[in-house]
Amino acid sequence: MPYVIAAPCVADYSCLDVCPADCIRPRPDDPEFETTEQLYIDPASCIDCEACVPACPVAAIYEQSRLPKQWAEYMNINADFFKDAK
């Protein structure tokens, strides 16, 4: 199952550096970088490696089935970010 970035994200970009699938956006050179509130994981590109989880300084990344109920909507928020980009 893919991983999801939830509300606590502070966009410090540690997860970007460790992701072997390059599925976390926006990157600093992406056009939407300045207007996006947090980072997102593309569920279609995530390879479930879990490398991003320990890299996150605020524990904002969860495996989809372990996403806390209070942040359940972030599963769709992450996916929608990539639908809009296509």
Backbone torsions as a table, in degrees:
resi	resn	phi	psi	omega
1	MET	NA	143.6	-179.4
2	PRO	-70.6	165.1	177.5
3	TYR	-96.7	157.6	-175.4
4	VAL	-132.0	138.0	173.5
5	ILE	-97.6	127.2	-175.7
6	ALA	-107.7	-172.0	-173.1
7	ALA	-52.1	-37.1	-176.4
8	PRO	-66.6	-4.7	-176.4
9	CYS	-52.8	130.0	177.0
10	VAL	-110.9	7.4	176.3
11	ALA	51.6	49.9	177.5
12	ASP	-88.1	-5.0	171.9
13	TYR	72.1	11.8	175.8
14	SER	-60.7	-38.0	-178.6
15	CYS	-66.6	-32.4	178.6
16	LEU	-60.6	-39.3	-177.0
17	ASP	-68.1	-26.6	-175.4
18	VAL	-103.0	-9.0	-175.6
19	CYS	-75.7	112.9	-180.0
20	PRO	-75.6	-16.0	-178.5
21	ALA	-94.8	-6.2	-178.7
22	ASP	53.1	44.1	-175.7
23	CYS	-105.0	7.8	-179.5
24	ILE	-104.2	130.8	-178.3
25	ARG	-139.4	163.2	-2.5
26	PRO	-83.5	152.5	173.6
27	ARG	-89.5	159.2	-179.8
28	PRO	-55.7	-25.0	179.7
29	ASP	-93.9	3.9	176.5
30	ASP	-79.8	144.7	-178.0
31	PRO	-59.1	-33.2	-177.2
32	GLU	-85.8	3.0	-176.5
33	PHE	-54.2	-46.8	-175.3
34	GLU	-70.1	-23.2	-175.4
35	THR	-107.1	1.0	-178.1
36	THR	-96.0	136.0	-175.1
37	GLU	-79.2	-24.8	-177.2
38	GLN	-153.6	-176.8	175.8
39	LEU	-96.3	159.0	-177.5
40	TYR	-138.4	150.4	176.7
41	ILE	-108.6	129.8	177.5
42	ASP	-76.4	112.8	-177.1
43	PRO	-65.3	-23.5	179.3
44	ALA	-77.6	-23.4	-177.8
45	SER	-103.8	-17.3	-177.9
46	CYS	-63.5	131.1	-179.0
47	ILE	-102.0	12.4	176.0
48	ASP	58.6	34.9	-177.1
49	CYS	-81.0	-20.9	178.8
50	GLU	73.2	7.7	-178.9
51	ALA	-62.3	-30.7	-177.8
52	CYS	-72.6	-28.1	-174.3
53	VAL	-60.1	-55.9	-179.5
54	PRO	-71.0	-17.7	179.5
55	ALA	-76.7	-22.2	-177.1
56	CYS	-74.8	120.5	-177.1
57	PRO	-74.8	-12.2	-177.4
58	VAL	-120.6	14.1	178.6
59	ALA	52.5	50.8	-179.0
60	ALA	-99.1	-0.2	-175.3
61	ILE	-112.0	128.4	-176.8
62	TYR	-131.9	148.0	169.1
63	GLU	-66.9	138.2	-171.1
64	GLN	-48.7	-43.8	-177.9
65	SER	-74.0	-11.4	179.9
66	ARG	-108.3	8.9	179.4
67	LEU	-63.2	124.9	179.2
68	PRO	-58.2	144.9	-176.6
69	LYS	-55.0	-36.2	-178.1
70	GLN	-65.5	-17.2	179.7
71	TRP	-117.6	19.6	-177.4
72	ALA	-56.4	-34.2	-178.7
73	GLU	-65.7	-17.4	-179.5
74	TYR	-69.6	-17.5	174.3
75	MET	-62.5	-45.4	178.2
76	ASN	-75.2	-36.0	179.8
77	ILE	-61.4	-44.0	177.7
78	ASN	-62.3	-49.4	-178.6
79	ALA	-62.6	-42.2	-179.0
80	ASP	-63.1	-33.7	178.2
81	PHE	-56.7	-39.7	-178.3
82	PHE	-81.3	-27.2	174.5
83	LYS	-65.4	-41.5	-179.5
84	ASP	-68.0	-28.4	-176.9
85	ALA	-78.0	-16.7	-176.8
86	LYS	-88.7	NA	NA
